[in-house]
């Protein structure tokens, strides 16, 4: 059973309850109909209606006659999705019925959903054709929903963002993973890693590629993609603790920064560009901790290269200032 709200024309929607089974029966000649309306829960992927058709025309000996009673069942979603079935006694064939009772086996009508909460309407109708003596019924014994749980696979959980190709395998040169995948899967807000760090700096680097050499641009794209891919597995495995995800992300930084061509092989101007983009975050505890893990083997060489660049007359005053700050930062990390 699923939680639902039945519509009352005078009161509107009632409070939630489990949708019970019901039976609708003809009352003389003509069509009799009813409906149920309810809101689905978040992550519901499919609605099912289980029903059977019962007609006294079969045991009464009127199969194949003009007294061809029929029924219809439909499921319609607020977003416009529709599944429906309409069958008559004669169209089903005599073999579809238990002759003594006039009942069919159970049938199931299903409608796929988007995974978002939405209004569902189920309509059921049954008609007595040509006479009022032999009645027919539709018995609905179950209205149920498949619900996507956070650790179900992608067959069950089509609404899971990590089932999207661009989330499962983030494309290079894109920053959308943080907002469309990570934050959508686990919402940690503006202070979380996805919005507050990952998306923020990914886009800052992407918008400042002109300040890098060609090798620097390659490093930026390679690092961006590596950092995103490091988060795919924990997100697919249902890690939903914001602090744990943040730690996993930062733990991946050193290895991603050193992925070929690697930060230690960059030109001093690329290092100055990185320093300018990241800014004060390099002086935070997380920033200094990353640095000690990223450049322990090349910090002295980088310091030598930067000192040489500072003494180079061809280097602009503005860049020399950035390099001096970067040199001071390198000395700070060596003592951290």
N, C-alpha and C positions, 0 to 999 in steps of 0.2 A: 504494500500500500504506500501511497505518497501523501504528503501533506497537501491540502487543497482548500480553496475557499469557494463555496457554491454561491452563485449569484441569486439574490432575492430581489425581485423587481421593486419592492417597497423599501428594503433596508440596504440595498447595495451588497457589498461583499461581506460575508460573515467571517468569523474567526477561523483559524486553520484547524483542520481535522483530517483524519485518514479517510480517503474516498472509499466508501463501501461498494460492494457489488449491488446490482439492481436488476430487475426484470421488467420489461415493458411488453404489454400484451394488447392485442387488438380488442376493441369493444364494439363488435358489430362490423359492418362493412366499412372500408375506408382506411386511411392512414392514421396511425398513432405515433407520436414522436416525443422525445425528451432530450435534454442536453445537460452536461455538466461543464462548469468552468472553474479553473484553478490556476494559481501561479506555481511554476516550477521552482525548485531550489536552484541555487548557483551550481554549476558543474553538471547539471542533468544533461545527458547526451542522447537519450531516446525515451519516448513514451510508448507504452504498450497497452492495448485494450484486448483482453481475452474474452471471447464470447462464443455462444452457440445459437443456432436457429432451431426453433421447435415449432412444428405445425401439425395440427390435428387432421389436416387434409390427407396426410400420408396414411395413417392407420384408418382413416375414414374411407379410403379407396379412391381418392380424387387426384392422385398423382397423374400427371400428363393431361389433365383436363384444363378447361378455361379458368378454373378456380385456382389460379397460379399466384398464391400469396408470395410476397417478397419482403426483403429487409434492406436497410442501408446502415452503414457505420462510417463515420468520418472523424478525423482528428485534424484540427486546424490550429496553427500557432499565430501569435500576435504579429510575428514577422512575415506572415504570408505563406508559410509552408503548409502543405495539405497532403494528406493521404486519405483515400476513401475506397469503399467497396460497396457494391450493390448487387444482390443476387436474388433470383427467384427460385421457387421450389423446383420447377421443371428444368431450369438451367443447371442447377446443382446435380441433377440426376438422382435416380432412386437409390443408387448405391451409396450416396452421401448420407443417407438416413438410417437410423435404427427403426425398422418398420413398426415395431410394437409401440414405441414412444413418440415417433416422429421427430426425434432429435438428431442433429448432426454431431460430429465430433467437435472438439474445441478448435476455434480459429483464433489467430492472433493478427491484429493490425498494428503496425508500428510506424512512428514518425521520428526521424532524426532531428536533433536539436542542436543549437549553437553552443550550449554550455552556459548561456546567460539566462538569468531569471526572466521568464516571459509568461504572458497569459495564454493558456491552452483551452480550447473548447472542443468537447466531444459531443457529437450529435448521433443519436440512434433512432431509427424509425422502422416500423413494421406495418405492413398493409394486408388487409383481408380483401381479396378480390372476388367480386361477383356473388358473394353470399355473406350472411351474418351468422351462420350456424357453426362453422368450424373455425376456431380461433388459432392465431399464430403468435409466437413470442420470440423475443431476443433476450437471452440471459447473459448479462455481463457479470462475470465473477471476479474480475481483477482489473484494476487500472494501476499500472506500476511504472517506475522510472529506473533506468540505469543511471547511476550517479558516478561521476568521475571523482575518485579519491586521489589525493595528491601524489600517491606513489603507484597508481595504475599505469599500465603501458599505454602507448600511443594509439592502440586500437580502441581502447576503452576511453581514453582521455584526449580526444581530438582537440579540446579547448586548451590543453596545456601548452603554453608558449614554447616550452623546450621541445615540443614535437615539430615545430616549424623548422624547415631546412636551414634558414638563416640563423636560427638559435642553436641548433644542434651542431652546425658547422659554420661559425661566423665568417663571413667573407672578408677578405683583406680590403683595406682602404675604407672601412666603414666603422662608425662609432655607434650605430643603432642598437647593438647588442645590449648595451647597458640599460636603455630605456624600454626597448621592445621585448627584451628577453629576461634579463636579470631582475629589473624592478617590477616587471609585470608578473614574474613568477613569485618573487618574495619582495613585497613592498616595504622598504626600510626608510622611505622618505628622503627629505633633502639632506639629512645628515648621514645617511647610509652610504656605503661605498659606491653603489651604482650611480647615483645622482651626484653625491657630494664629492666624489673623487674620480671614478672611472670615466663617466661621461664628460665631466668638466675638463679634465686634462686631455682626454682623447681629442675632443673638439678644439682645444687650444693648440695642440700640436698640429692638427689637420689644417687649421687656419693660418699657421705660421710656417708652412713648408718652404716658403720663399727665402727664409733666413738660413736654410740648411744647404750644405753641399749635396751633390748627387748621392754620395755614400751615406750622408746624414739622412736624406729622405728615405733611402732603403732601410736604414736602421729604424726610423720612426714607424714605417708601415709594418715591418717585421715584428717590432716590439708590441705595437697596438694589437696585432692579431694574436700574438702569443698570450698576452694578458687576458684576452677575452676567452680563448680556448681553455685556459687554465681553470676557468669557472664553469665550464660546461658540465663536467662530471659531477661536482658537488650539487649543482642545481638539478640535474637529472635524477640524482640519488636522493632528492628531497631534503637537502639541508635547508632549514628555514630560519636559522638563528642569525640575525643580522651581524652580530659581533663575530661569530665564527666565520661567516662569509667574508667579512672584512679582513680577518686574519689570514684566511686562505689566499685572498687576493694579494695582500702585501707579501706573503711568503713566496709568491710566484714572481715578484718583481725582479730580484737579483738574477735568476736564471734567464728570464725573458730579456733583461737588459743586456745580457752577455751572449745572447743568441747571435750567430754570425750576421753582420760583421762585428758586432759587440761594441759596447760603449768604450772600451779601452783602446779601440783602434780608430776612434773618431778624430777628425781634425779639431784643433782647439776652437775654431769658430763654431763648430757644431756643439761643442761642450758649452760655449758661451750662450748659444741659442737655447739649449736645454735649461740652463741655469736661469735665463731670463724668463722662460715660459713657466717653469715650476715655481720660481720665486721663493717666498718665505716658507713654503712647505718643506723645502730642503733642510730647514733648521728645526723642524719638529722632531720629536722622539722617533716617530715612524720614519721620517726622512733620513735621519742620521743612522738609524739601525739598518735601513736598506743600503746606505752608502758603504757601511763597513762590510757588508756581505757582497757588494757588487764590485768594488774596485780595490780590494786589499792587495792584489798582486800588481797593480799598475799605478797606484796613487803617486808614487815617487816619480815615475816617468812622466805622468801627466803634469805634475808640479813643475818638472824641468821644462817641458814643452811650453807650458803656460808662462813661466818666467821668461823664457826666450822670446815669446810673442810679445810680452809686455815691453821688452827692450827693443822691439823691432819698430823702426821709424815709420814703416809702411802701414802699421796697424793704427786705426783711428783712435782718437781720445776716448770716445764713448765705449768702444770695445775694450780698450785697455782698462777702463774703470770696471767693466763687468768681469774681466779676467782677474783683476786684483781681488774682487769680492770672491770669485770662484776659488782662487788660490788660498784665500783665508779659510774658505769652507773646507777645502781639501785638508788643510792643516788641522782644522777642528775635528774632522772625521778620523784622522790618524791618532788623535788623542782620546777619542770617544770610547 
